[in-house]
Amino acid sequence: MAGCCTSVCDFILEYDTPRIVLIKNKTVGVINKMVQVVILAYVIGWVLVWEKGYQAFDSTIGTVTTKVKGIAITNSSPFEEHVWDAADYVIPPQQENSFFLMTNVIVSKNQVQGRCPEVPSKTTRCESDSDCAAGFHDSQTNGVFTGKCVKYNEKVNTCEVFAWCPVENDAVIPEPAILGEAENFTVLIKNSIAFPKFHFSKRNILTNANTSYLKTCRFKQENDPFCPIFRIGDVVHEAGEDFEKLAVQGGVIGILIKWNCNLDLSPSKCVPKYIFQRLDNKNFRETVSPGYNFRFAKYFNVNGTETRTLFKAFGIRFEVEVFGQAGQFDIIPTMINIGSGLALLGMATILCDIIVLYFLKKSNYYKEKKYKFVDDYELGIESEDSYGAIQNSRNTN
């Protein structure tokens, strides 16, 4: 117990102070300098230069608006001759940071509320009325069973349903896509960003751009990154997709606008970079409900009867996302990173100490040179001896 108390007292009443020992050993000296060079290269090359450790950073905030233009003409059943413009194929007209472009469609014209045969399936095929339970319906049927088994065509009988008649038959998707000309449509993407911390803002349209420029320019990443007009076919191609195949069942394309700006340079150097990529699973054979589609209807009144035309629209949904960061010189992160680098240099000394004190043959000798233990009573003895020697010298003289 006494020994334990003595150890605790010694721990409390003593302290250690660094002692510089110059060791002339080629191996250790080379290791020391190599480690220091590596640390300096990391701090200067990676932290300060590559990672811009001398800057403070801020994330971007931004807004996006889009406008699609283009005309398509179809001249095939069930459309006959029909002109499609942006009001027909951009659904809905405005969305937040995204837009949908219809490229293919199944149309069910002149539907009215009534009774008609259901589309053939495992659930709806029948031989007699007993196969059709009155009142039955689920998410896969177009209406409510009336309890009757009726002819769908000359070969097939199906259950009669109360629904919008005639019911939609979407078993066959038009191929090639009805609106294949959508490849040549264009979209204007207006993007404004800001870095609030640095009171900096910018648009993806230059301030000196005029109307005639916007009518003729087409976006090219390398040549004209500030042209906001994108050809739909080019966007799909940049995402690594074939427009003709994608247009049949649709899909989702991401348009990523990246603003990484060094505000220590001229504001003109702050340029957006566009990244295009397919976001949904493009392997239709392995995907349940592949592509992108939805339904909408246009309602009208014919001789007092409510009538509608149902559209099952296939197309491409474009998701526009803005991200990035800006950096500007700031003395605080600069000093923090420099201080951290200087502290890391101590790792070279620690590594070399481990080698010298534990792995070299003369490690015990180096330990004696590096560590020296001093007690107060030794200092007192030395002081008294020195004082006595001085007095004896004076008496002799």
C-alpha positions as CSV (number, residue, x, y, z in Angstrom):
1,M,0.0,0.0,0.0
2,A,2.9,2.3,0.9
3,G,4.5,1.6,-2.4
4,C,1.4,2.4,-4.3
5,C,1.1,5.8,-2.5
6,T,4.7,6.5,-3.3
7,S,4.1,5.8,-7.0
8,V,1.1,8.1,-7.0
9,C,3.0,10.8,-5.3
10,D,5.9,10.5,-7.7
11,F,3.5,10.7,-10.6
12,I,2.0,13.9,-9.2
13,L,5.2,15.6,-8.2
14,E,7.3,15.0,-11.3
15,Y,7.1,16.2,-14.9
16,D,9.0,15.5,-18.1
17,T,10.6,18.0,-20.4
18,P,11.9,17.3,-24.0
19,R,15.6,16.8,-24.4
20,I,17.3,17.3,-27.7
21,V,19.8,14.5,-28.5
22,L,21.7,14.7,-31.8
23,I,22.1,11.1,-33.1
24,K,24.4,10.6,-36.1
25,N,23.0,7.5,-37.7
26,K,22.6,7.4,-41.5
27,T,19.7,5.0,-41.5
28,V,17.6,6.9,-38.9
29,G,18.6,10.3,-40.5
30,V,17.4,9.2,-43.9
31,I,14.1,7.8,-42.5
32,N,13.5,11.0,-40.6
33,K,14.0,13.3,-43.6
34,M,11.9,11.0,-45.9
35,V,9.0,11.0,-43.4
36,Q,9.2,14.8,-43.1
37,V,9.2,15.2,-46.9
38,V,6.1,13.0,-47.2
39,I,4.3,14.9,-44.5
40,L,5.2,18.3,-46.2
41,A,4.1,17.0,-49.6
42,Y,0.8,15.8,-48.1
43,V,0.2,19.2,-46.3
44,I,1.3,21.4,-49.1
45,G,0.3,19.3,-52.1
46,W,-2.9,17.6,-51.0
47,V,-4.4,19.7,-48.2
48,L,-3.4,23.2,-49.2
49,V,-3.2,23.0,-53.0
50,W,-5.5,20.1,-54.2
51,E,-8.1,20.3,-51.4
52,K,-7.7,24.1,-51.2
53,G,-7.3,24.1,-47.5
54,Y,-6.6,27.8,-47.6
55,Q,-10.3,28.5,-48.5
56,A,-13.6,28.6,-46.7
57,F,-16.5,26.9,-48.5
58,D,-20.2,27.4,-49.1
59,S,-22.8,25.2,-50.8
60,T,-25.0,26.4,-53.6
61,I,-28.7,27.2,-53.5
62,G,-30.5,27.5,-56.8
63,T,-33.7,27.5,-58.8
64,V,-34.6,25.9,-62.1
65,T,-37.3,26.6,-64.7
66,T,-37.8,24.8,-68.0
67,K,-39.7,25.4,-71.3
68,V,-40.0,22.8,-74.1
69,K,-40.6,23.7,-77.7
70,G,-41.3,21.6,-80.8
71,I,-43.9,20.3,-83.2
72,A,-44.7,16.7,-84.1
73,I,-47.1,15.4,-86.8
74,T,-48.8,12.0,-86.7
75,N,-50.8,10.5,-89.5
76,S,-51.8,7.0,-88.4
77,S,-54.7,5.3,-86.6
78,P,-56.1,6.1,-84.1
79,F,-55.0,9.7,-84.6
80,E,-55.5,10.2,-88.3
81,E,-53.7,13.5,-89.1
82,H,-52.8,15.3,-85.9
83,V,-50.4,18.1,-84.9
84,W,-48.8,17.9,-81.4
85,D,-47.3,20.9,-79.7
86,A,-46.0,21.6,-76.2
87,A,-49.5,22.0,-74.8
88,D,-50.1,18.3,-75.8
89,Y,-46.9,16.5,-74.9
90,V,-45.6,18.4,-71.8
91,I,-47.6,17.2,-68.9
92,P,-48.2,19.1,-66.6
93,P,-47.0,22.4,-68.2
94,Q,-44.9,23.3,-65.1
95,Q,-43.1,21.2,-62.5
96,E,-40.6,22.0,-59.9
97,N,-37.0,21.0,-61.1
98,S,-38.4,18.5,-63.6
99,F,-40.5,18.1,-66.7
100,F,-42.2,15.2,-68.5
101,L,-42.1,14.8,-72.3
102,M,-44.6,12.4,-73.8
103,T,-43.1,10.2,-76.6
104,N,-45.6,7.5,-77.0
105,V,-49.3,7.1,-76.2
106,I,-52.3,4.7,-76.2
107,V,-55.6,6.6,-76.8
108,S,-59.1,5.3,-75.9
109,K,-61.5,7.7,-77.6
110,N,-65.1,8.6,-76.7
111,Q,-65.5,6.6,-73.5
112,V,-68.8,6.9,-71.7
113,Q,-70.2,5.5,-68.5
114,G,-71.9,2.2,-69.3
115,R,-71.6,-1.6,-69.5
116,C,-69.2,-3.4,-71.8
117,P,-67.0,-6.5,-72.0
118,E,-63.7,-6.4,-69.9
119,V,-60.3,-6.9,-71.6
120,P,-59.4,-10.6,-71.6
121,S,-57.2,-11.8,-68.7
122,K,-57.0,-14.8,-66.3
123,T,-59.5,-13.1,-64.0
124,T,-62.0,-11.9,-66.7
125,R,-62.2,-14.8,-69.1
126,C,-65.5,-16.7,-68.6
127,E,-67.7,-19.5,-69.9
128,S,-70.9,-18.6,-68.2
129,D,-72.4,-16.0,-65.8
130,S,-71.4,-18.1,-62.8
131,D,-67.8,-17.3,-63.6
132,C,-68.5,-13.5,-63.1
133,A,-69.3,-12.6,-59.5
134,A,-71.5,-9.5,-59.5
135,G,-69.9,-6.6,-57.7
136,F,-66.3,-8.0,-58.0
137,H,-63.5,-5.5,-58.8
138,D,-59.9,-5.1,-58.0
139,S,-56.9,-2.9,-59.0
140,Q,-56.4,-4.9,-62.2
141,T,-60.0,-4.4,-63.6
142,N,-61.4,-1.4,-65.4
143,G,-64.7,-1.5,-63.7
144,V,-67.2,-3.5,-61.5
145,F,-68.5,-6.9,-62.7
146,T,-72.2,-7.0,-63.5
147,G,-72.5,-10.7,-63.2
148,K,-72.9,-11.4,-66.9
149,C,-70.6,-13.3,-69.3
150,V,-70.6,-11.6,-72.7
151,K,-68.7,-11.8,-76.0
152,Y,-65.4,-9.8,-76.2
153,N,-64.8,-11.1,-79.8
154,E,-65.7,-14.1,-81.9
155,K,-63.2,-16.3,-80.0
156,V,-63.2,-15.0,-76.4
157,N,-65.9,-14.3,-73.8
158,T,-65.2,-12.0,-70.8
159,C,-67.1,-10.7,-67.9
160,E,-69.2,-7.6,-68.4
161,V,-68.2,-4.5,-66.3
162,F,-69.8,-1.2,-65.4
163,A,-67.0,1.2,-66.4
164,W,-65.9,3.8,-68.9
165,C,-66.7,2.1,-72.1
166,P,-65.1,0.9,-74.4
167,V,-62.4,-0.1,-71.8
168,E,-58.8,0.6,-72.5
169,N,-56.7,-2.1,-74.1
170,D,-53.0,-1.4,-73.4
171,A,-51.7,-4.9,-74.2
172,V,-49.9,-3.6,-77.3
173,I,-47.6,-0.6,-77.1
174,P,-47.0,1.3,-80.3
175,E,-43.6,0.7,-81.7
176,P,-41.8,2.7,-83.0
177,A,-43.0,5.5,-80.7
178,I,-45.9,7.7,-81.9
179,L,-44.0,10.9,-81.1
180,G,-40.5,9.9,-82.4
181,E,-40.0,13.4,-83.6
182,A,-39.6,14.5,-80.0
183,E,-35.9,13.7,-80.5
184,N,-35.6,17.1,-82.2
185,F,-37.6,19.1,-79.6
186,T,-35.6,21.6,-77.5
187,V,-35.8,22.6,-73.9
188,L,-34.7,25.9,-72.3
189,I,-33.3,25.3,-68.8
190,K,-32.9,28.5,-66.8
191,N,-30.8,28.1,-63.7
192,S,-29.9,30.8,-61.1
193,I,-27.6,30.0,-58.2
194,A,-26.2,31.8,-55.2
195,F,-23.5,31.3,-52.6
196,P,-24.9,33.3,-49.6
197,K,-21.7,33.2,-47.5
198,F,-19.8,35.1,-50.2
199,H,-22.7,37.2,-51.5
200,F,-22.2,35.8,-55.0
201,S,-24.9,34.9,-57.5
202,K,-24.9,33.9,-61.2
203,R,-27.1,32.4,-64.0
204,N,-26.4,29.8,-66.6
205,I,-27.4,32.5,-69.2
206,L,-24.8,35.3,-69.7
207,T,-26.0,38.8,-69.1
208,N,-25.1,39.8,-72.7
209,A,-27.1,37.0,-74.3
210,N,-30.0,38.3,-76.5
211,T,-33.1,36.7,-78.0
212,S,-31.5,36.0,-81.4
213,Y,-28.6,34.1,-79.6
214,L,-31.1,32.0,-77.7
215,K,-32.9,31.1,-80.9
216,T,-29.8,29.8,-82.7
217,C,-27.5,28.4,-80.0
218,R,-27.4,24.7,-79.0
219,F,-25.7,23.5,-75.9
220,K,-22.2,22.0,-76.2
221,Q,-20.3,21.3,-73.0
222,E,-16.9,22.1,-74.4
223,N,-17.8,25.0,-76.8
224,D,-20.6,26.9,-75.2
225,P,-21.5,25.9,-71.6
226,F,-23.6,29.1,-71.2
227,C,-26.1,28.2,-74.0
228,P,-29.3,27.0,-72.1
229,I,-31.0,25.4,-75.1
230,F,-30.7,21.6,-75.1
231,R,-31.8,19.3,-77.9
232,I,-33.7,16.3,-76.4
233,G,-32.0,13.8,-78.5
234,D,-28.6,15.1,-77.5
235,V,-29.5,14.9,-73.8
236,V,-30.5,11.3,-74.2
237,H,-27.4,10.5,-76.2
238,E,-25.2,12.1,-73.5
239,A,-26.9,9.9,-70.9
240,G,-25.7,6.9,-73.0
241,E,-29.2,5.9,-74.3
242,D,-30.8,5.3,-77.7
243,F,-33.7,7.7,-78.1
244,E,-35.8,5.4,-80.3
245,K,-35.7,2.6,-77.8
246,L,-36.2,4.8,-74.8
247,A,-39.2,6.6,-76.4
248,V,-41.3,3.4,-76.7
249,Q,-41.8,2.8,-72.9
250,G,-40.2,5.9,-71.5
251,G,-37.7,6.3,-68.6
252,V,-36.1,8.8,-66.3
253,I,-33.1,11.0,-67.2
254,G,-31.2,13.1,-64.7
255,I,-29.7,16.5,-65.7
256,L,-27.2,17.4,-63.0
257,I,-25.9,21.0,-63.0
258,K,-22.7,21.3,-61.1
259,W,-21.3,24.6,-59.9
260,N,-17.8,24.3,-58.4
261,C,-16.4,27.8,-58.3
262,N,-13.1,29.2,-57.1
263,L,-14.0,32.8,-56.1
264,D,-10.4,33.8,-55.7
265,L,-10.4,33.8,-59.5
266,S,-12.4,36.0,-61.9
267,P,-16.2,35.5,-61.7
268,S,-16.2,34.5,-65.4
269,K,-14.3,31.3,-64.4
270,C,-17.4,30.2,-62.5
271,V,-18.9,27.9,-65.2
272,P,-21.7,25.3,-64.8
273,K,-20.9,21.7,-65.8
274,Y,-23.7,19.5,-67.0
275,I,-23.9,15.7,-66.2
276,F,-26.5,13.5,-67.9
277,Q,-27.4,10.0,-66.7
278,R,-30.2,7.4,-66.8
279,L,-31.8,7.1,-63.4
280,D,-34.3,4.3,-63.7
281,N,-33.5,0.6,-64.5
282,K,-33.2,0.4,-68.3
283,N,-33.2,-3.5,-68.4
284,F,-36.8,-3.9,-69.3
285,R,-36.6,-7.7,-69.3
286,E,-35.7,-7.8,-65.6
287,T,-37.9,-5.0,-64.4
288,V,-41.6,-5.2,-63.4
289,S,-43.5,-2.3,-64.9
290,P,-40.6,-0.9,-66.9
291,G,-40.3,2.6,-68.2
292,Y,-42.3,5.6,-67.2
293,N,-46.1,6.1,-67.9
294,F,-49.3,7.4,-66.4
295,R,-52.9,8.1,-67.5
296,F,-54.8,11.3,-67.9
297,A,-58.2,12.2,-69.6
298,K,-59.8,15.0,-71.4
299,Y,-63.5,15.4,-70.7
300,F,-66.3,16.9,-72.8
301,N,-70.0,16.7,-73.3
302,V,-71.7,15.2,-76.3
303,N,-75.5,15.7,-76.5
304,G,-75.8,15.8,-72.8
305,T,-73.6,12.7,-72.2
306,E,-70.3,13.0,-70.3
307,T,-67.6,11.7,-72.6
308,R,-63.9,11.4,-72.3
309,T,-60.7,10.5,-74.2
310,L,-58.3,8.5,-72.1
311,F,-54.5,8.8,-72.7
312,K,-52.0,6.4,-71.4
313,A,-48.8,8.4,-71.9
314,F,-45.3,7.0,-72.1
315,G,-42.4,9.3,-72.1
316,I,-39.2,10.7,-70.5
317,R,-39.2,12.4,-67.2
318,F,-36.2,14.8,-66.8
319,E,-35.1,15.5,-63.3
320,V,-32.9,18.6,-63.0
321,E,-30.7,18.9,-59.9
322,V,-28.4,21.7,-59.0
323,F,-25.4,21.2,-56.6
324,G,-21.9,22.4,-56.0
325,Q,-19.8,24.6,-53.8
326,A,-17.6,27.7,-53.9
327,G,-14.4,28.4,-52.1
328,Q,-12.6,31.7,-51.2
329,F,-9.4,32.5,-49.3
330,D,-9.9,32.7,-45.5
331,I,-7.1,33.1,-43.0
332,I,-8.7,30.9,-40.3
333,P,-8.7,27.6,-42.3
334,T,-5.3,28.5,-43.7
335,M,-3.8,28.8,-40.2
336,I,-5.6,25.7,-39.0
337,N,-4.3,23.6,-41.8
338,I,-0.7,24.9,-41.6
339,G,-0.7,24.3,-37.8
340,S,-2.0,20.8,-38.3
341,G,0.8,20.2,-40.8
342,L,3.4,21.4,-38.4
343,A,2.0,19.1,-35.7
344,L,2.2,16.2,-38.2
345,L,5.9,16.8,-38.6
346,G,6.3,15.5,-35.0
347,M,5.3,12.1,-36.4
348,A,8.8,11.9,-37.9
349,T,10.4,12.3,-34.5
350,I,8.1,9.7,-32.9
351,L,8.8,7.2,-35.6
352,C,12.5,7.7,-35.4
353,D,12.4,7.5,-31.5
354,I,10.7,4.1,-31.8
355,I,13.4,2.8,-34.2
356,V,16.3,4.2,-32.1
357,L,15.0,3.2,-28.7
358,Y,13.6,-0.3,-29.5
359,F,15.1,-1.7,-32.7
360,L,18.7,-0.6,-33.0
361,K,21.5,-2.7,-31.3
362,K,22.6,0.3,-29.3
363,S,19.1,1.1,-28.1
364,N,20.1,1.0,-24.4
365,Y,22.9,3.4,-25.0
366,Y,20.6,5.8,-26.8
367,K,18.1,5.5,-23.9
368,E,20.8,6.6,-21.5
369,K,21.5,9.6,-23.7
370,K,17.9,10.6,-24.3
371,Y,16.5,10.3,-20.7
372,K,18.1,11.8,-17.6
373,F,16.4,11.6,-14.2
374,V,16.9,14.5,-11.9
375,D,15.8,14.7,-8.2
376,D,15.6,17.7,-6.0
377,Y,18.0,16.2,-3.4
378,E,20.7,15.8,-6.1
379,L,20.4,19.4,-6.9
380,G,20.8,20.3,-3.2
381,I,23.9,18.1,-2.9
382,E,25.4,19.6,-6.0
383,S,24.7,23.1,-4.7
384,E,26.3,22.4,-1.2
385,D,29.4,20.8,-2.8
386,S,29.8,23.7,-5.2
387,Y,29.4,26.1,-2.3
388,G,32.0,24.3,-0.2
389,A,34.5,24.1,-3.1
390,I,34.2,27.9,-3.6
391,Q,34.8,28.6,0.1
392,N,37.9,26.3,0.2
393,S,39.3,28.1,-2.8
394,R,38.9,31.5,-1.1
395,N,40.6,30.3,2.1
396,T,43.5,28.9,0.1
397,N,44.0,32.2,-1.6
